Amino acid sequence: MEVRLLLLGKRGAGKSATGNNILGKAVFESRFSEQPVTRSCQRGSGVTQGREVVVIDTPDIFSSDNIKRCLELSAPSLHALLLVIPLGNYTVEDRQTAEHIQNVFEEKARRHTIIIFTRKDEEGSLEDYVKNNTSIWDLVQCSSGQYCAFNNKASKDEQDAQVKDLLCKVEDLVENEGPYAVNLRDEDSRFQDSVNEDTSQHSMNEDTSQRKNYPHGSGEQHQQMIGWEPNPGLPALKVLLVGKRGVGKSAVGNSLLGKRVFETRYSEEPVTWRCMSENRIWRERQVLIIDTPDVSSSKDIEQDLVNTCPGPHAFLLVTPLGSFNEKDDMVLSTIRRIFGNKFIEYMIVLLTRKEDIENQVLDKFLARSKRLNELINKCKNRYSIFNYRAREEEERCQVDKLLQEIVSMVQQNGDKPCTFREKEPLCIILVGKSGTGKSASGNTILGSPEFHSQLKAQPVTTSFQEGWRTWNGQDVVVVDTPPLCQESRAEGDLSQLEKAVKDCRSYYKEGSTVLVVVLQLGRITTWDKKAVVDLERIFGAEVMKYTIVLFTRKEDLETGKLDDYVNNTDNKHLKNIIEKCKRRYCAFNNKETGQAKEDQAEELLTMASNVIKGGGQHKHPRTRDVGKIMKNIQEKPSKLLSTLKERF
């Protein structure tokens, strides 16, 4: 196969000498001169390393005549563009030459570009030179990522080794990208007769100043420096950073952008108060990074997201290793309420502070956190890890790996963003005394073990928990609650009771919430009756119009029917509850599995959906005095019995 190579670079970079080195013979004139030696495009060929090789040498001035000649000599296609740059200081002239080349050739040409550094004879490590020079590294990253170095004064054996290394890189490039059919950008003002070599001192000072403030350069600088332009054929990406306060979202955002945009500092108070965003170009794709405050505690966060990020393609949950807790769960709950249950299909977990685990095996470390493992499983094992102490190369690698994972996930989602939830989820709040089977019933409704459920003398559920599922295209949230009356007597803490009442009311949304009173078949106690009284006190007397009674331990009926049990009971308190609920009741055997278990959930969800459709709007009792509610809930037993007699 004939290998065709195009040499590009500024005057004096060593293009002609490099061409001769590749061909193994002196084809192109090469000598030291203050004036340009190569004045027009030239083609040379030969057999090198057993391959037929064609090299096209070019002047540093791209006139329209030279461009036409370049096209003719490059036909029918090229296998690689070789950008020749001398080792040493990367100058403004080098940068402008690279930019000019990008302006002349179409965007995809840079994926076929290999950088050759000349003057390899100068001491020092090539890898260190590339990694420690931000401008050079950016140039390499914006090309094929391949580079090598030539000493054009080396011995024949060393020259042969250099050429062999280059041709191997060309071979890899062709295998991955195929040959490049030379195409130029549309003829316009970008076809200049020369590269402007006169750069004002002001521009150089400004460039130096910006590099100090932005270690990787600004996005605009990057585009100007190496001709980055987004490919209109690739959809833009919007990446939303989420997480609790203080986890380092802003620092992650800066790493992804390759520049310091978001403020990062140690503070006991939140540093990020509102959503902020910044763009970058990565592999021809425009990427918008959105930094956020703690969404679970921010007011008007939904409107802020609407204004800043209408439809993210990816959620990046930032959480330091070893710190995943209920605050992370609150962040996820907020995202779920805003975007719906489908958000999990768009989420990647980013674990930070890799440096803290030192030599520990990551999988073993992660195994210690059951909640985090469950989340990663729900995300289909999409997670990445960042080391904040990473050096430049490692940092770039971890950023590239993460962005590639985001792109892969987005492609699996058909390049479609995660839209805001169109309607409120169907909310089911489970209430009742301890031990009736609320948590187990919640798991039956959800179809998965989201709530901890076991037989214990003390309440297992001590705080509000929620679980989500999708049913008939509708998001459903199930809220498991602690028993209010027993909690108040066990703890005797008014502030704790006040929080529980406020939490319970906060879950109630107008026109989308159904309360489910969970009772155990055959065991209707005074505390069951009080649970119903408390519902009316917390939500108002009309709440029973939006309430369903759920009996647990359906298996105790054996061959009997639930309707017969309800109709034939001599428990007037139970009959009163059933009548207040407009005879909406069903029963669960929480030991069922498979389709039988799902059929039970289907019955309850259908009933709840019909309540919402047919019940109109039950107004949220916002004006009710929480203090008065708590006082009533904390009734003494004697007054409680009196109240129950009045109500039932």
N, C-alpha and C positions, 0 to 999 in steps of 0.2 A: 504494500500500500504506500502511495506517495504521501508524505507528510508535508503540508504547506503551512509555513509560519510567517507571520507579519511582525516585523520589528518596529516598535514605536518608542518615542522618548524625546527629550530635549536635545539640543545640539551639545555635543561633547560628552554625552552620557556613555558612549562606547557601543553604540548600536552596530556599526560596521565591523568593529573588532569582534564583537559577540557573534555576528553572522559568520565571519570567517572561522571562528572557533567551532561553531556548530557544523559547518560544512567540511571542516578539516583542511581548508585550503584558503589562500588569499584571493577572494573573489571581489570584495569591495575595498575601495581605497580607504585606508585608515592611517591617519597621522595626526600629530598634534598641530593645531593651527588655531589662530584667533578668529579666522573666518570659517564659515561652514564648508566642510569637505564634500558632503553628500548634498547635491542640489536638486536631485530628482529621484523618483522611485526607481529602484533597480531590482532585478530578480537574479538569483543565483541558485544553482542546484548541484547535487552531488550525492554520493552514497555514504551514509554515516551509520555506524552500528548495524550494518546490514539492511538499512532502510534507505529508500530514495527520499531525499529531503529537498524541499524547495524553500528558500528563504527570501523574503522581500524586504529590502532595506529602504528606509524612508528618510526624507529630510525632516527637520523640525518645523518647517513652514508648510502648512497645508493650504496651498492655493487650490483653486477649483481645478486647474490643469493636473496638479499632482494627485488630487482626489480621483479624478477620472482615470489616471494612469494606475493608481492603486487598485481600483476596481478591476481593470483589465488584467493586471498581473495576479490578482487573487482568485480569478475564476478557476473552477466553478465554485469553490468554497475554501475556507481556511479551517485548519484544525486547532489553531491557537493564536491569540494575539500576545506578543511578548513585550511587556512594558519594561523598558530598560531604565534603571535608576542607579546612579552611583551611590555606594555606601558613604555615609558621612552626614552632613547636615541636610535635612530635607527642606529645601528652600521654597520661597514663594513661587519661583519659576517652575520648580518641579510640580508644585500643586496646580499651577495654572495650566501646565502642559497636560496633566492628567485630566483636568476639567475640560480642556479643549478637545481631547480625544473622546471624552464622553459626549461632548456636544456634537461631534461629527458622526460617530457611529451610533446605531440604535441601542436602546437600553440593554437588550439581552447580550450585547457584545461583552459586557464586563464579566459574565459568567464563563466566558471563554478566554479570559485574560489571566496569564501567569506573569508574575513580577520577577524579573531577573535583576539582582543587585550586582553591579560591577565593582571592580577594585576589591575583590575578595582578599587580595594580598595584604590589605590593612588588617592589623590584629584586632581581635575581639570576636565574641560569639554572635553569629547571625541571629540566632533565636532571641538572645538578650536585646540585641539592637531593635528587632521588630517589636518585641513585647514592651519595651520601655519607651518607645516613641509612639505617642498616641496617634499622630497624624499618619505615620506609616502603618500602624496596626489597622486603623480605620480603612486605609486604602486597600490593604490585603483582604480585610473582611468584606469589602464591597466588590472585590473581584472574585475569582474562583476559590480564593483561599490558599492557592498554591504559590509558592515562591522558592527561589533557589539563588545561589550566588556563583558568579564566574570570576576567576582570575585569568584574564586574557593573556597574562605573561607566564602562565604556569607551564610546567613540563608537559610533554605529550601525554604521558600516562594520566596526569591530573586533569588535563583538558578532556581526555576521553571519558574519564569518570564523571566530570561535570556534564558533558553532553548526554551521557547515558542516563544520569539522574533527571535531566530536563525531559528527554524523550519518554521516560517512564511516566512523568507527570502529564505530559501531553496525551499519552495513551490512556491514562486514567480519566483525563478530562473528556476525551472523545467517547470513551465507554459510557460515561455518565450523561454527557450533554449532546453527543453527536457532533458532526462537523458544523461549522458556522458559515452559512451563506451570507456574504458581506452585504449588508444593507445600511444605507446612510439615512440620517434624519432628513426631513424635508428641507429643501434649499431655502434658506432665509438668512437672517443676519448672523446666524451662527457660523456660516462659511466665511471666515475672515481670511485675509491674506497672510496674517501673521499673528503670533501670540504676543500680546502686549507685554513687553518685558519691563516696562516702567511702572513700578508700584510705589505709591507714595509712602513716606515714612509714617504718616498718620495711620494708614491701613495696617502697616506692620505692627505699630504700637497697639492698635485696637485688637488685632489678632492675638498678640501676646497677653493683653489684659484679659480677654475672654478665656484664654486657656487656663489662666490662673483661677478664674471663678468657676469654670466648667471643665473639669478634668478630661472629659471626653469631647468637649466642644459643644456649641449649641446646635440645635437641629438645623437652623438655617446655614450655619457654617459648614456642617456636614454636606448639605446638598450642594453648596457652592464649591466645596473643596474637591469632591469627587463625583459630581454630577448625579447625586441621588435624586431620582424622581420616582414617585409611586407609579406602578404599572396599572393603568386604568382597567385592565382585565382582571386584576386581583381585588376582591372586595376588602374594604377597610375593616379593621378589627377594633372593637371597643372592649377594653379589659377593666373590670371594676374590682378594685382592691377593697376587701372588707375584713373586719376583725375588731376585736375589742380594743379599748384604748391602751396605748403603750406597747403594742406588739411589734411595731416597726413597719407599718404599712408605707409610710412616706419614704423610709430608707429603701424599701423594696422597689417602690415606684421610681426612685432615682436610679437604682441599678438597672431596671428595665429600660429606662430612657437613655442611659449612658451619660447622664448629666445631672447636675444638682439643681432641681426645680422646686421640689416640695421641702418645706422647712422641717428640719429634724434637729431636735435637741432634747436633753433630759428635762422633764418638768413634771411637777405633781399635778398640774392642771393640763387639760387637753391642749395640744399644740394645733391640731387641725380642727377647725370649727365648722367648716362647710366643704362641700365637694369641690375639688380642683382637678384640672385636667391638662395634659400636655401631649403633643404628638411626637412621633419619631417614624423614620422609615426603616423597615427591617426586611431585607431580601425582597425589595421592590414593593413591599406592602406597607400601607400606612397603618400605624398602630396608635390608638388613643388610649393612654393610661389615665384612669380616674382614681384619685386618692379620695378617701372618705373619712369622716369622723366615725366614732362608734355609732353605727346606725341604730343600735338598740336603745340608745339613750338620747338621740338627737331629735329635736323638735322639727317638724316639717321636712323630715328626711325624704319622704316620698316625692314631694314637690321639688326638692333640691335635685333629686335624681332625674326627675322628668326634664328639668331645665338643663342638666349637665350631661346626662347619659341616657337618652331615650332608646332603650333596648340594647343592653350589653351582650356581647357574644360570649363572654367568659366572666365568671366570678372567681376571684382568687382569694380564698380564705387564708389569711396570714395568721399563723399561730406558732409561737416558739415551742420547741421540743420540751415535753414534760410539763406544759402549763395548760393543756386543754381542760376546760371546766365548764360550769354552768353558764358563765358569761359568754363563752363561745356559742353555747346552745341558744342563748338569747339573741345573738347576732343572726344565727341561722333562722330562728323563728321570725325575726323581723323581715329578712329577705324573702322568706316563704310567704309572708302575709302580703308583701308588695308585689311579688312576681308569680306567686302560686307554687304549687308543689312541683312543677316541672323544672324549677330552678336547679335541682340537683343534677340534671342532665348537662348543665352548663358550668359545673363547679370543679375546680381543681384545688386541692389542699396544698398550701405551701408551708412547709415546716422550716423554721429558721433556727439559727444558733446551732448549726451542725457542729461547730467547734466545741460545744459544751460536752458532747458525748465522747470526745477523744477517740479512744481505740475500741469503743463498744460497737457491737454489731447492731446496725440500725433496726433490723427486723425484730431482734430480741428486745430492743429498747421500746419499740412501738407496741409490742405484745403486752406491755404493762398497762396500757391504757385501753380498756375495753370500749369506752365511748368513742375514742378517736378511731379505733379499728373499725367500729361499726360505720362511722361516717365515711372512711376511706372505701369500705366495701360498697356503700351506697353510691359512691362516686366512681364505681367500677375500677377501683385501684388507681385512680388518677391523683398522684401526689408527686411533689418535687421537694427538694431540700436545698437550702441556701446556707453558705458559710460566710458570715459577715467579715471574717478575717482573711478571706480569699485574696490572693494576689491577682493582678490584672488578668492573666490568662485564665485562671480558674474562674474568676468572676464572669468573664465573657462566655466561658463554656457553660456555666450554670444558667446564665441568662438565655443563651441560644437554645439550650436544651428545654428550658421552660417555655419559651416562645414557640418552639417547634411542637411541644405537647399541646399548647393552646390551639395552634393551627390545626393539628390532627383532630382534636375534639370538635372544633368548629366545622371542619369538613364532614365529620360524622353527623353533625346536626344540620347538614345541608346548607352551610354558610348562613343560616338564619339566626337572628338575634333572639334573646329571651325577652318576650314582650311582657308588659305590665299585666297583672291580673285584670281581666275584664269585669269580673263580678266578685262579690264577697264569697268566701268559701262557706259551705254549710258547716256551721259550728255546733257540735254536740257537747254539752257540759254534763258530765256524770256527777250526780250528787247522791248523798245518802250516808248512813252511819258507817263506821268502820266494820269490816268483816263481811259485808254483803256481796262482795265480788265486783266492785267497781273497776279495779285495775284489770282483772281477768276479762271482764266484759269489754273494756276498752280495747284490749288486745284482739278479742274476737271481731270487733267492728273493724279494726285496722288491718286484720289479716296477718299481723306480725307481732312478736312480743316486744312492744315498745315500753310497756309499763312493768315495773317489778311487782310480782304477785306471788305471795306465799301465805301459808296459814301461820298466824302469829297472834299472841294475846294482845299485843300493842299494835296501834295503827302502822301499816307498812308505808302508806302514802302520807307524808308529812308536809308536802308542798305541792303547788300546782305544777302539773306536767302536761305536755301536749304531744300528740302524735298526728301524723298526716297520712292521707292516702288519696287516691283518685278513684272516683266511682261514677260510672256513666259520663265521663268527661268532666265531672264536677270535682273541684278540690274539696276535701273534707278534713276538718280539724276536730280531733277528739280531745277533750280536756278532762283529765283525771284530777279530782279535788280531794283535799283532806276533809275529815268531818269537822265542821266548824264548832259544833256544840261540845264535842269531846275534847277538841284541841283547847278550847277556852278553859275547861275544867282541869285538864291535865297540866297546863302551863301557868294559868293564872296571870298571863301577861297581856295587858290591854293593848300594847303597841303591836304585838304579834297578831292578835285577833283583828285589829284594825287593818293591818296589812293584808290578812287573809280575805277580809270582806272587800277591800278595794281591788285585790287581784281578781276575785270572783266577778265583780262588777265590770272590770276592765275587759274581760273576755266576751261580755254580752254585747252583740252588735244588733242594731235594729233590723228586723226583717230577714235575718239569716241565722238565728240561733234557736236551738231547741234544747230544753233541759230534760234530762232523763233521770228520773228518780229510781234508784236501784234498790230493790227489796228482795229479800230471800224468801222463797216459798215456805209458808208455814210458820214464819217467825216475824210477825209484825209487832214491834215493841214500841214503848213510849218514845224512844229516841228516833225511831222511824217517823213517827208522827211529828216530832219536833223538827225534823229535817224539812218536812213540807211547810211547817209554819215559818221556819227561817227563810225558805225560798220566797214566800210572800212578803216577808219583811224586807228582804234585800232587794227584790226586783219589783215588788208591787203585787196587788191582789190579782191582776189580770195575767200574771205569769203562768198560771195553771192552764190557760188556753193554749200555751206553747210548750206543754210538758207531756212527756210520755212516761208510763210506768214500765220498768223492765224487771221482770222476775228472774232471779238466778236459780240454779239447781233444778232446771227443768227435768233432769233425769229422775227426780224424786216423784214426778207424776206417774212414772212407769207407763202403764197403758192408758192412763187417764188423760182427759182433755183439759187444756188451760181454761177454755170458756166455762166448763162445768165447775172448775175450781173457783173462778171469780164469781160466777152467778150463784153458787150454792154456799158461799162463805157466810158465816154468821158474825164475822168481824165487821161491825158497823164502821169502824175507822177506815178499814181498807175500802169498803164500799164507797165511803165519802170521797176518798182520794181518787178512786177510779172515776167517779161521776164528775169530779172537778176537772179531770183530764179528758172529759168527753169520751170516756171508754177507750182511750188509746193505750193499749198494753200489748206486750209480747213477752216471750220467755227465752232464756239462753241456757243451753248446756255447754259450759265453757270447756268441757273436756272433749267436745266433738272435734273432728279433724276434717280436712279436705273439703268436698263440696257441701257436706252437711253443715260445716262451720260457716262457710260462705253464704249458704242459704239463710242462716239466722241473721247474719249481718245485712243481707239484702232486704229482709223483711223490715228490720229497724230503720235502715236508711231510706227505704221507700216511704215508710210511715212519716219519718222526719221531713222528707222532701215535700210530702203532701201537706204537712202542717204549715210549712213556709208558703207554699203556693196558695193555700186556701185561707190562711189566717190573717192576711193583711199585715200591717205594721204594728208591732207592740213597742211602744215608746220606751226608750231607755230611761230609767228613773234617775236622771242626773241630779235632780233638785232635792232628792231625799237626803236627809241628814245622816251621814255615816255614824256619827257619834250616838245618835238615837237608836240606830239599827243595832249597834253593838250592845247598847244598854239592854235592849229587848232580848237579844240573843243570850245575854248573861243572866237570865232570870233565875231566881231561886227555884228549887224543885217544887215548892208548894204553889208558887205563882204559875209555874210551867203547867202543872196539872190543871189549874183553873183555866188557863188559856186554852189548853187542848180540849177541855170540856166545852168551852164556848165555840171553838172552831169546828169540832166534830160531834 
